[in-house]
Structure formats: C-alpha cells, structure tokens
Amino acid sequence: MHDFRCRNAGDMYSDTLRETARYFKETEEGQEKMCKVWDEVRQEGIEMGYEIGLKCLVDTLKPILGDFENVYNAVIGNEAYKSVSREDIMKYYY
C-alpha cells in the first residue's frame, strides 16, 4: 500500500512498481505513452458527456414540444448539437 501513495518512484519498496513508475514519470517515451492514454480517457469523457447531454436535452424537450420534428429542430438549433444526426436524436426520442 505504501508504494501506491509515493509521488517519487525512488521511495517505492517494490522493484517492479518502482521501475514502472520511473519509466512513466521519468522517460520521454513513458511520458508520451501516458499522455496518449490520458488523451484517450479525456476524449471518452467528452463523448460520454455529449451523449448524456443529448439524452437530457431530448428528454426535456419532448414533453414541451411534443412531436419529433419540433424536438429535432430545437436540438439542432443548439450550437453544441447542430450537426447531430436524426438517428441519434431518434435513439433518445423513442
């Protein structure tokens, strides 16, 4: 448990964890790999947030605007969702 709390790889007891942490923190190749992983995690979060936002928007507009065409036009009128497909909106409408 001690090693997982260490900020400095040199303070770790486990040779395996120490060398792995050192690779990702102290080498250019390791840092590039870690940056790529975190960029992928960030992108997944953005995509998930976009989908959740679209679902919430459709769920909110449906009882107010009623039919699909009105909801569709309102959704694509939103700057964040102006290029969303009809199929994506239908997914949450029906």
Sine and cosine of phi, psi and omega as CSV:
sin_phi,cos_phi,sin_psi,cos_psi,sin_omega,cos_omega
0.00,0.00,-0.57,0.82,0.00,-1.00
-0.81,0.58,-0.72,0.69,-0.10,-1.00
-0.89,0.46,-0.53,0.85,-0.03,-1.00
-0.96,0.29,-0.26,0.97,0.01,-1.00
-0.99,-0.11,-0.14,0.99,-0.06,-1.00
-0.97,0.23,0.73,-0.68,0.11,-0.99
-1.00,0.09,-0.51,0.86,-0.04,-1.00
-0.97,-0.22,0.83,-0.56,-0.02,-1.00
-0.85,0.52,-0.55,0.84,-0.02,-1.00
-0.91,0.42,-0.32,0.95,0.00,-1.00
-1.00,0.06,-0.10,1.00,-0.06,-1.00
-0.98,0.19,0.54,-0.84,0.01,-1.00
-1.00,0.09,-0.64,0.77,-0.06,-1.00
-0.97,0.24,0.81,-0.59,0.02,-1.00
-0.87,0.49,-0.67,0.74,-0.05,-1.00
-0.90,0.44,-0.75,0.66,0.02,-1.00
-0.91,0.42,-0.65,0.76,-0.01,-1.00
-0.87,0.49,-0.74,0.67,-0.03,-1.00
-0.93,0.37,-0.61,0.79,0.03,-1.00
-0.92,0.39,-0.70,0.71,0.03,-1.00
-0.89,0.46,-0.67,0.74,0.01,-1.00
-0.87,0.49,-0.68,0.73,0.00,-1.00
-0.86,0.52,-0.77,0.64,-0.06,-1.00
-0.96,0.27,-0.45,0.89,-0.04,-1.00
-1.00,-0.09,-0.49,0.87,-0.21,-0.98
-0.89,-0.45,-0.08,1.00,0.05,-1.00
-0.92,-0.38,0.51,-0.86,0.00,-1.00
-0.89,0.45,-0.67,0.74,0.00,-1.00
-0.88,0.48,-0.70,0.71,0.02,-1.00
-0.90,0.43,-0.66,0.75,0.02,-1.00
-0.91,0.41,-0.63,0.78,0.04,-1.00
-0.90,0.43,-0.67,0.74,0.04,-1.00
-0.89,0.46,-0.69,0.72,-0.02,-1.00
-0.91,0.41,-0.63,0.78,0.05,-1.00
-0.89,0.46,-0.65,0.76,0.02,-1.00
-0.89,0.45,-0.70,0.72,0.02,-1.00
-0.87,0.49,-0.73,0.69,-0.02,-1.00
-0.93,0.37,-0.52,0.85,0.10,-1.00
-0.90,0.43,-0.64,0.77,0.04,-1.00
-0.91,0.41,-0.67,0.74,0.03,-1.00
-0.89,0.46,-0.68,0.73,0.01,-1.00
-0.89,0.46,-0.70,0.72,0.00,-1.00
-0.90,0.44,-0.65,0.76,0.06,-1.00
-0.87,0.49,-0.64,0.77,0.03,-1.00
-0.91,0.43,-0.65,0.76,0.03,-1.00
-0.89,0.46,-0.72,0.69,-0.01,-1.00
-0.90,0.44,-0.65,0.76,0.02,-1.00
-0.91,0.42,-0.68,0.73,0.03,-1.00
-0.89,0.45,-0.61,0.79,0.03,-1.00
-0.89,0.46,-0.72,0.69,0.00,-1.00
-0.91,0.42,-0.70,0.72,0.01,-1.00
-0.89,0.45,-0.67,0.74,0.03,-1.00
-0.89,0.46,-0.66,0.75,0.02,-1.00
-0.90,0.45,-0.71,0.71,0.01,-1.00
-0.87,0.49,-0.72,0.69,0.00,-1.00
-0.89,0.46,-0.65,0.76,0.01,-1.00
-0.90,0.44,-0.73,0.69,0.02,-1.00
-0.90,0.44,-0.71,0.71,0.01,-1.00
-0.87,0.49,-0.57,0.82,0.00,-1.00
-0.97,0.26,-0.65,0.76,-0.07,-1.00
-0.98,0.21,-0.51,0.86,-0.10,-1.00
-0.83,0.56,-0.77,0.63,-0.01,-1.00
-0.93,0.36,-0.38,0.92,-0.03,-1.00
-1.00,0.09,-0.70,0.71,-0.11,-0.99
-0.99,-0.14,-0.33,0.94,0.09,-1.00
0.99,0.15,-0.98,-0.17,-0.18,-0.98
-0.95,0.31,0.33,-0.94,-0.11,-0.99
-0.86,0.51,-0.68,0.73,-0.06,-1.00
-0.86,0.51,-0.67,0.75,0.02,-1.00
-0.91,0.42,-0.68,0.73,0.03,-1.00
-0.90,0.43,-0.72,0.70,0.00,-1.00
-0.83,0.55,-0.75,0.66,-0.02,-1.00
-0.90,0.44,-0.60,0.80,0.03,-1.00
-0.93,0.38,-0.66,0.75,-0.02,-1.00
-0.91,0.42,-0.75,0.66,-0.03,-1.00
-0.95,0.32,-0.24,0.97,0.12,-0.99
-0.97,0.26,-0.28,0.96,0.06,-1.00
-0.98,0.18,0.80,-0.60,-0.07,-1.00
-0.79,0.61,-0.65,0.76,-0.05,-1.00
-0.94,0.35,-0.39,0.92,-0.09,-1.00
-0.86,-0.51,0.35,0.94,-0.08,-1.00
-0.90,0.45,-0.39,0.92,-0.03,-1.00
-0.95,-0.31,0.23,0.97,-0.01,-1.00
-0.94,0.34,0.56,-0.83,-0.03,-1.00
-0.99,0.13,0.37,-0.93,0.07,-1.00
-0.86,0.51,-0.63,0.78,-0.03,-1.00
-0.88,0.47,-0.64,0.77,0.02,-1.00
-0.91,0.43,-0.63,0.78,0.03,-1.00
-0.94,0.35,-0.66,0.75,0.03,-1.00
-0.85,0.53,-0.58,0.81,0.00,-1.00
-0.81,0.59,-0.60,0.80,-0.05,-1.00
-0.99,-0.16,-0.29,0.96,-0.01,-1.00
-0.98,0.21,-0.66,0.75,-0.08,-1.00
-0.98,-0.17,0.00,0.00,0.00,0.00
